[in-house]
C-alpha cells in the first residue's frame, strides 16, 4: 500500500507496486490517504486499479467528494479513525441512536460503516473495547438512523490535507517542493 501520496514520488511508487503485483510477489495493492485529485492521477496512469483507498472516514468526515470515484473504479473504501478520534462518540444524535438499540456509540458508528460496505479499522488498546467493538452483528440500523448519521458530515478531518506538505510527511520544505508528476508520466 502506498501509505501517503508524496508529490513527485507516488506515481513511481505505484508503478513499483504494479511490478511487484505482476511478478506475483504481492496479492493486492492499494493506496492510503489519496484525495480525489491524486487518486485520479494514479488511475489515469495505472495498469492495475488499486484494491483499496484507506481514508479517514467517520461521521464528521464522510469523504463524500471521493466516494463516487471509488465506487466507479471498484475501489474499496477502508476507514481509519472511524470514531473520529473519539469525537463522534459524544455526538447527541449518535447517543440517541445508541440508546434506541441498547448499544454503545462506537458500536452504532461501526455498524453504520458496515451497513455501507465500508471496511473499518477501529483502534483500541483496551481488551473490553476491542471485544465490544466486534459485537455489531446482532442489530441493524434502520434507514432513518443511517440518514441521521449521514447528516452529521462536516468534512472535518483530524489531519488537514490542505495544510500538509505533500512532498514531505515531516512537513519540512526542501528543494523538491511540489514536483510535478504529470509531465514525468505524460507519455506513459
Wavefront OBJ file of the C-alpha trace (Angstrom):
o trace
v 0.000 0.000 0.000
v 1.219 3.467 -0.828
v 0.659 4.970 2.600
v 0.934 8.631 1.670
v 0.807 10.318 -1.771
v 4.118 12.171 -1.618
v 4.231 14.521 -4.611
v 6.957 13.606 -7.039
v 7.076 10.064 -5.699
v 3.653 8.430 -5.546
v 3.341 7.634 -9.254
v 6.777 5.971 -9.269
v 5.797 4.116 -6.119
v 2.550 2.947 -7.723
v 4.422 1.676 -10.795
v 6.779 -0.269 -8.485
v 3.795 -1.852 -6.702
v 2.278 -2.814 -10.055
v 5.522 -4.575 -10.988
v 5.579 -6.473 -7.687
v 1.960 -7.477 -8.286
v 2.599 -8.644 -11.857
v 5.649 -10.595 -10.644
v 3.417 -12.433 -8.156
v 5.290 -11.105 -5.135
v 2.169 -9.462 -3.651
v -1.527 -10.334 -3.988
v -3.171 -6.921 -3.737
v -2.113 -3.285 -3.989
v -3.782 -0.153 -2.729
v -3.346 3.392 -1.540
v -3.903 5.309 1.661
v -4.734 8.976 2.205
v -5.145 9.643 -1.513
v -7.537 12.503 -2.144
v -9.650 12.633 -5.306
v -7.091 14.562 -7.374
v -4.193 12.254 -6.565
v -6.266 9.102 -6.990
v -7.408 10.334 -10.408
v -3.747 10.836 -11.387
v -2.954 7.258 -10.378
v -5.990 5.901 -12.233
v -5.051 7.852 -15.386
v -1.675 6.102 -15.459
v -2.356 2.782 -13.728
v -2.349 -0.592 -15.400
v -3.800 -2.097 -12.227
v -6.585 -0.390 -10.281
v -5.923 -0.044 -6.544
v -7.874 -2.554 -4.468
v -8.414 -0.117 -1.612
v -8.087 3.531 -0.604
v -7.647 3.776 3.138
v -9.009 7.154 4.274
v -10.008 8.909 7.430
v -13.739 8.216 7.498
v -16.180 8.823 10.328
v -19.498 10.581 10.960
v -17.940 14.059 10.801
v -15.697 13.299 7.788
v -17.545 11.099 5.327
v -15.320 11.606 2.267
v -18.345 12.380 0.078
v -16.191 14.024 -2.600
v -14.201 10.871 -3.397
v -16.759 8.129 -2.793
v -18.344 8.283 -6.286
v -14.892 7.836 -7.854
v -14.121 4.898 -5.567
v -17.442 3.249 -6.451
v -16.997 3.855 -10.182
v -13.466 2.426 -10.177
v -14.387 -0.520 -7.935
v -12.006 0.586 -5.181
v -12.895 -0.411 -1.618
v -13.069 2.419 0.919
v -11.282 1.380 4.101
v -11.908 3.638 7.091
v -9.239 4.627 9.534
v -10.226 6.738 12.540
v -13.837 5.527 12.222
v -14.722 7.039 15.592
v -13.287 10.433 14.636
v -10.527 10.185 17.197
v -13.275 9.728 19.761
v -15.030 12.983 18.872
v -18.038 11.219 17.333
v -18.663 9.157 20.456
v -20.223 12.109 22.299
v -22.468 13.277 19.474
v -26.051 13.523 20.781
v -27.550 12.097 17.565
v -25.353 9.015 17.796
v -26.038 8.770 21.536
v -29.786 8.757 20.930
v -29.437 6.029 18.298
v -27.201 4.009 20.640
v -29.851 4.238 23.390
v -32.520 3.085 20.937
v -30.619 -0.144 20.214
v -29.070 -0.632 23.646
v -25.607 -0.296 22.138
v -22.584 1.946 22.608
v -21.954 4.915 20.342
v -18.893 3.109 18.976
v -20.993 0.073 18.058
v -23.514 2.292 16.258
v -20.777 4.010 14.245
v -19.109 0.705 13.349
v -22.479 -0.750 12.322
v -23.155 2.363 10.209
v -19.854 1.736 8.401
v -20.596 -1.964 7.986
v -24.043 -1.371 6.515
v -22.489 0.944 3.909
v -19.977 -1.729 2.879
v -17.020 0.184 4.298
v -14.111 -1.819 5.659
v -13.332 -0.364 9.059
v -10.249 -0.329 11.271
v -11.232 0.680 14.819
v -8.377 1.233 17.224
v -8.295 0.465 20.903
v -5.745 -0.711 23.403
v -8.436 -1.911 25.807
v -9.418 -5.573 25.564
v -13.005 -4.832 26.642
v -13.497 -2.210 23.926
v -11.969 -4.423 21.259
v -14.440 -7.172 22.148
v -17.321 -4.679 22.409
v -16.441 -3.135 19.023
v -16.690 -6.551 17.388
v -20.250 -7.100 18.623
v -22.229 -5.356 15.893
v -23.926 -8.292 14.178
v -26.957 -8.524 16.457
v -28.669 -5.319 15.302
v -29.288 -3.352 12.130
v -29.688 0.419 11.826
v -32.873 1.477 10.079
v -32.757 3.921 7.146
v -33.759 6.860 9.338
v -30.830 6.236 11.668
v -28.412 5.931 8.751
v -29.759 9.182 7.291
v -29.378 10.909 10.660
v -25.722 9.894 10.895
v -25.153 10.869 7.254
v -26.359 14.373 8.149
v -23.520 14.775 10.667
v -20.861 15.196 7.966
v -18.844 18.386 8.451
v -15.965 17.436 6.128
v -13.823 17.868 9.232
v -10.591 15.936 9.229
v -8.281 15.382 12.152
v -5.421 15.826 9.655
v -5.966 18.748 7.297
v -4.634 17.762 3.894
v -4.523 21.307 2.532
v -2.102 22.325 5.272
v 0.123 19.298 4.779
v 3.350 19.412 2.807
v 2.528 16.648 0.339
v 6.112 16.099 -0.698
v 7.418 15.620 2.813
v 5.446 13.907 5.595
v 7.703 15.578 8.161
v 6.468 18.985 6.994
v 9.897 20.354 6.081
v 10.228 22.215 2.816
v 13.209 21.419 0.640
v 14.420 21.771 -2.932
v 11.858 19.330 -4.339
v 8.871 21.395 -3.249
v 5.848 20.239 -5.296
v 7.399 18.155 -8.044
v 5.073 17.859 -10.989
v 4.179 14.225 -11.631
v 2.015 14.968 -14.665
v 4.851 15.880 -17.047
v 7.017 12.969 -15.992
v 4.331 10.462 -16.945
v 2.741 12.305 -19.867
v 3.961 9.733 -22.393
v 3.478 6.643 -20.210
l 1 2 3 4 5 6 7 8 9 10 11 12 13 14 15 16 17 18 19 20 21 22 23 24 25 26 27 28 29 30 31 32 33 34 35 36 37 38 39 40 41 42 43 44 45 46 47 48 49 50 51 52 53 54 55 56 57 58 59 60 61 62 63 64 65 66 67 68 69 70 71 72 73 74 75 76 77 78 79 80 81 82 83 84 85 86 87 88 89 90 91 92 93 94 95 96 97 98 99 100 101 102 103 104 105 106 107 108 109 110 111 112 113 114 115 116 117 118 119 120 121 122 123 124 125 126 127 128 129 130 131 132 133 134 135 136 137 138 139 140 141 142 143 144 145 146 147 148 149 150 151 152 153 154 155 156 157 158 159 160 161 162 163 164 165 166 167 168 169 170 171 172 173 174 175 176 177 178 179 180 181 182 183 184 185 186 187 188
